[in-house]
Each structure stands twice: as C-alpha cells, then as structure tokens.
Amino acid sequence: LPKGIHLLSGYFDSDLLITFIQESTKAPDISLTGTTTFRQIAIKNSAVSAPYQADLKKLKIDLTQADLTGKKPSRIELNMDQVTVTRDGEKEPALSLAKLAIDHITINTSAQQIALGDINLDHLSATLRRDTSGTIDLTRLFNSLDTQNTAESQIQVPEGIPIPTRKPRLANAGIKMAEKEPELPEPARTGNKPWVPQIKSIQFKAATLRYEDLTLTKISPMIVDSLDLTLENIDLDGVKPLNLALQAQVNQHGNIKANGSLTWAPLSADLMLNLDAVDLVSLQGSLGDRLTALLTSGDISFTGNIKASGSPLKIQANGQGKLANINIFDSKNAYDLLRWKKLDISHLNFVNDPLLLDISTINLSDFYARMIILPDGSLNLRQIIQSEKTAESGISVATAESTGNSPVSSKGETPIHIDKIFLQHGYINFNDRFIKPYYRTNLTELSGQIGPLYPGKSGKIDIRGMVRKTAPLQIRGTIDPFSSELLLDIIAQVKDIDLPPFSPYSGKYIGYAIEKGKLSADVNYKVENGTLTADNKIFLDQFTLGNKVDSEE
C-alpha cells in the first residue's frame, strides 16, 4: 500500500471461473467470470491533511465477462454497501453512503474505452464546515501531505536560486522508483492515446448535506435533506451540456427545485429555478467582514430562469422573488436594526455585466426600522453592509443657515429601474441627530408608495402614518437615488402631537411638567449637489406648564 495508508482489517471471498479456449488456428480465448466480495474493510489514511478512517461493509464485484486477453470488451457489475469516512478524533462520520450501485461497466482495452451505465448513490450524507480561514474542512480529507509539503517548499525557495523550467534528464536520481514496466511487443503498444470514459447517468437519492459556518457564533447549521439529483447525458469533458434535475428540502421548511442544462468547459448554465423559503442565516458568513450586523432570521424565495455563460462570467436572472421573515440585529448595541415580514419583488430582470436591475414592483409589509440620521448627515442603515472600497463618497453637511457648501465628487449613474415601491404596516424608530436640538420619535402605521425610480428621473414619495400612534403624519416629496448624485426633497408634516407624555423630558431639562398642549411640525430635508440641508418649523398650541419638578439638570 502507498505510504501513510494502512489496512486495518478486511475479508476477501471469491467464486471465480477461468475459461480457456484454444483453437488450432486462432489465439487462445481466456475469460474470467464469477463474483468477488470484500467485507468489513477498514483503512487508515494518514497521508492527507485531515487523517481519517474509511470503513466498508461490503463491496461486491460481479464479472459477467472479463476477457483477460483484452481482445473483447469486459462487462462488470459493482455494488457497495455501508461506506463511512470518519476524521481522527471524531465519532460522527464526515461522509457516509448507504449504497452505491453501477448496473454495468464495460471495459474495452483495445479501444481504451470504459463505459459506466447508471450510477446510483443512496443516502449519501456529508458534513461541510467552513472554518475561520474560510476553507471547507472536507477538502482536507483529499489534500495529500506530499502535495502540501511540496507547495510549502516551493513557496520557501530563497530569491536568487534558479528554478529549472524543465525536468532534468535523470528525474529518478535519488528517488526509489517502481519496477520498470516491461517492454510490450509493437502491436500491443497503446501509445499515448488517453482512455475515454463514458457515464450514462448519475443519480443521488435521499442525500443529506449539513453545512456549518464556524466563523459565526450561535448560528444554526443549514441542513439540506431529501436531496434527489439526476445527471444525464454526461460529457466528462464538459463541452456538451448535461441534463440536471434537482429537488431538496432545506431546514425542514424550505424547498429547492432546479431543472436545466450545464457545461463547464467553458462554464455555462441554463436553469429553471424554484426556491421556496430557503434559509439565509447560515450563509451570511460568505459576506465576511462586510456585514456589520447579524442576520438572525430570514429566507429567500425565487421562481424563474437563471443563465450563466461567458468569460468573464455573465449572469442573467428573470422571475419573481421574495425575502421573508428578515431580522437584522445590531449585536454591538443589542437591539433590532431592521426587520420585515415580507418583501415581494415582481418581474425581476437582473444582469451583472453590464449591471442592470429592472423591477416592476416591490411590496414591503409589516416592517420595522431603527433609523438614525447621524450628525454627519449619513444614514445608519446604509452601514449594515460596508462597501469594499476603503473610501466612500459621503454627503457633506450644512444647516439651513449655512452660506457655503463643499462639493462632493459625483458617481456614475446606477442602472436600477423600479416602477413602484409599496409600503404597508410600517414602524420606524426615528432619531435625527443632524437637526439641533436632536429629535426622536416613533412613526407608526406607515403606508404609501414611492416611485418610479430611474436614473435621471425623480420619483414621488407619498407616505402616511402616525406619530406615537396619536398624531397624523404625512411625508411627501421627490427622490432620485440612482443618478450620478442623490437628489432628495421631502417634507414631513405632523399635526397635534399631544405634549403631556413628554413631561419626563420637560421635568428633567426645564424643571416643570407639561399640563397641556399640542405640537405641530414641518420638517424639510433636501439633498442637492451632494449637500444635505434641513429646516424645521414648530408650532405649539395651548402649551401650558404644570407643577414644578425637582431636577439636577
């Protein structure tokens, strides 16, 4: 056995018949038929990055006809039962397979062809863990230590030492080699012609995949089970498209279905995809450090067509989508930052190169946001996902009384087209730290619409709701978020806010409770030429202070 691989146990059974037929004028025919069985095989492999033990309950090989002369094709049937691969120091297998069956294998030595019929794999189970370095640990089961050491030694070569670009003539000098292959008679030589493998189909039945992201704490794994996958018309060179059909269950309540064609030389896919409530929480680690908050719940649905081809890869998506039960948590400050029950996207058309996003309507319902306008004029929600660029073009700040503004470099237009955004049953915890004195309130029962939103076209904003569930609120104006510069002009009007509930604040800062009174306000926000300005008008009606309150402020 190769270095680092040890056979721990195993049994071998055989019931074979060798048939020899010799005719006077012909070469002899020698064939082998019967059954060979390997049982209770245990192998230890220490020659890989993650050493493991492989166990095999049974491997049965049926030799329907094995021509030992190589003149005729040989036919074999293979069945394998109960295979497990377990990492050292662990009890649960990283890989397991209940059954592998290949209904027929045809080996044609003279033509150098091997043809596999239908390959069936039942109850495959695999655990994939993404470690802190971003590597899937399962790959270490197949990484040879020799390869790893060779790579490391190549990396550590000091500068100035010449590295030959061609193999030396005596490549085997100082290296123990296997016995030299005997010379074959000229007619028997096969030359450098490669073997041609063929596979009719591969079918996975009831497979299970468990994915854990160890870069995230307290995040449940993604479990894909009841996975059925069929691959047909397989071209191992990847030039001709194979047919793919997949269906699976995700975390017990989500479902995936996919049908279409796939090639990989070059990569090209054309798939009809149906995602139904597929969990997103365990996948957020793929964003790395760009995600500044924690996604604690959420799932995605999509029905449509996905196409990918070309170099660089061009991706097209057309269909309907939904993001549901989203909750984004600010773990630093320990509060919910953003959540919604349902966000429906209709008539989605997406292309990545050149970028294009075209959406007919977006319906957002039952949503909550903790929205803060920071002292520099930026919005806290824009910081949930950080840009890959180290420097971002921000918005310069000026008050309504400012006389001069600093220009901000413009960006290119963003090719996003959205016909309408509809809002229903919204709740915003609003905190404006840009206006002085700071203003904070709760906006409830928000409903309305925004749009259309196109580059170079300002969409209308018309939203209505309540402030602190008592005072009517109206937000109206225009916005153009996708042009080279953000344009915004909105007015928020609120009427008859009851003031006695603010007595704790008045008692703390002016020493008196509020006996009665109402407040109305108009707040105007503008972003133009890269500058944010704000103006507010306050009207007090029948404002009356009450009893004196002791306060240290």
Number of C-alpha atoms within 10 A of each C-alpha: 6 7 8 12 15 14 13 13 12 15 10 12 11 12 10 13 12 12 12 10 10 10 8 6 6 8 10 12 16 16 20 17 19 16 18 16 16 17 18 15 18 18 17 19 20 18 19 19 18 19 22 22 19 19 21 20 16 20 21 18 18 19 22 17 17 21 22 16 14 16 13 17 20 21 20 20 19 18 17 21 17 18 21 22 22 20 18 14 8 9 8 12 18 20 18 23 19 16 18 20 18 19 14 18 22 19 21 19 18 14 16 14 15 18 15 20 17 17 21 17 21 19 20 22 19 20 18 19 20 18 14 11 9 14 13 16 17 17 13 14 19 13 15 16 17 12 13 13 11 12 11 11 10 11 9 9 11 8 7 6 7 8 9 7 6 6 7 9 7 7 8 9 9 7 7 7 8 6 6 6 6 6 8 9 7 8 6 9 10 14 7 6 8 10 13 13 15 18 18 14 18 19 16 19 16 16 21 20 17 17 18 19 24 17 16 18 7 8 18 14 18 21 18 22 21 19 21 20 20 17 20 17 16 20 16 15 13 15 15 16 20 19 18 19 17 17 18 20 21 22 16 14 10 17 21 19 19 21 18 18 20 24 20 16 12 15 15 21 18 20 21 19 20 20 22 20 22 23 23 16 20 21 16 16 18 13 11 11 11 14 16 17 18 20 23 19 17 21 18 18 21 22 18 18 19 18 18 18 17 10 9 7 12 15 18 17 21 20 19 19 21 20 20 22 18 21 20 20 20 16 13 9 8 8 11 18 21 20 22 21 15 18 20 18 20 16 15 19 18 19 16 13 11 9 13 14 15 18 21 16 19 22 16 23 19 18 22 21 18 17 18 19 17 14 14 14 22 17 13 13 14 10 13 17 13 14 12 9 7 6 7 9 11 13 21 18 19 18 15 14 9 9 7 7 15 12 11 14 12 13 12 10 15 17 14 17 19 19 15 18 20 18 22 18 16 20 22 19 16 16 17 18 16 21 19 10 8 11 11 13 12 14 22 22 21 23 20 18 20 21 21 19 23 21 20 16 16 21 22 19 20 18 20 23 23 20 22 16 13 13 18 19 24 19 19 19 19 20 23 22 20 21 20 16 23 23 21 17 20 19 19 17 18 21 18 18 22 18 19 18 13 11 20 14 13 18 21 15 13 16 20 20 22 21 15 16 16 17 17 18 17 16 16 19 16 21 21 13 17 21 21 24 21 20 14 15 10 10 12 14 14 10 16 15 18 15 11 12 16 11 12 9 8
